[in-house]
Amino acid sequence: MTEMHEEENALDCDDMCKLVLLDENGILNNIESRYQQGVIYTYVGSILIAVNPYRALPSYYSPEIIESFRGKRQTEAKPHIYAIAEAAYYNMVTAEKNQSILISGESGSGKTESTKLILQYLAAVSAPPTSNAQKEKEKEKEVKPVKPSDIKNNTHKPPQKANTIHEQLLESNPVLEAFGNAKTIRNDNSSRFGKFFDIQFSREGKIIGASVAQYLLEKSRVVNQATNERNYHVFYQLCAGYQLPEIKPLQLGPASNFHYLNQSKCTTIQGVDDLNEFKKTKHAMEVIGINPETQDKFGVFWQRFCTWEISHLFNKMKKTIM
């Protein structure tokens, strides 16, 4: 029995319910064997196990791959995050019952990326067909950079209402990550809160609305971070853009200038351009309907938080010590 068990478990098994003995060794050996072959997804019945590859896999998530899973039952498709999304979508449309997808795992396992991929798939399969003429019109409506002079002279036009619910749903992620994710020792983009996406569909399977609820945000990170960790991304993004016309009035500077950002001795992330991320965040905020005036309010708050309250606190501490 032991020899049969070892022989069966040594095989590449895409659904581990097929293993003779579903024990810890069998599971780990099978997952490792598939990972060494470049396969990061494995089923355990209706449950999908995903191993973080710690590298980009564009061929895994192309529009062609999305189309290949459309309309397929989970048992007909190879293990993939899109197969899980398609199963939930198909059951919702055909049975007209609410569906839930639970994504869990330890820090750095890929929960945030998996969530984005689920949303990407649902947005793609529920979107109405787009003609070439419509695509050209959408390009003309792309959000352009906002200059302070445009706001002052009232020449800036807010984002067009033509931004579809699909676009807004996808662009909500950069905003959530900017304000709720941070670098930790184990993960460069760790979500420091729990979130629940509620997506509403019409009877025809089209997205008609969405909301997100957040739980247990790690508020203490704002004022204290462990060594080699960072505060929330958005603070470093703002500081990285301190020379941009729209940020200059705030009189900020590099993140290394501020105690609440430099106390951990880590203000940058290897391979991440905070200035570019700032532009993405700003664009995403405009797409989901956050107007420039509201965006400016956060910048003013951050300016006062950094330059007045912190300096006031340290001057007070200095006087006390002396």
Salt bridges, closest charged atoms under 4 A:
ASP12 OD1 - ARG34 NH1 2.76
ASP14 OD1 - LYS18 NZ 3.55
ASP23 OD2 - HIS5 NE2 3.69
GLU67 OE2 - ARG70 NH2 2.81
GLU96 OE1 - ARG203 NH1 3.17
GLU106 OE2 - ARG186 NH2 3.31
GLU113 OE2 - LYS116 NZ 2.90
GLU177 OE2 - LYS116 NZ 3.03
GLU218 OE1 - ARG192 NE 2.71
GLU218 OE1 - ARG221 NE 2.84
GLU229 OE1 - ARG221 NH2 2.89
ASP274 OD2 - ARG230 NH1 3.09
GLU277 OE2 - LYS280 NZ 3.62
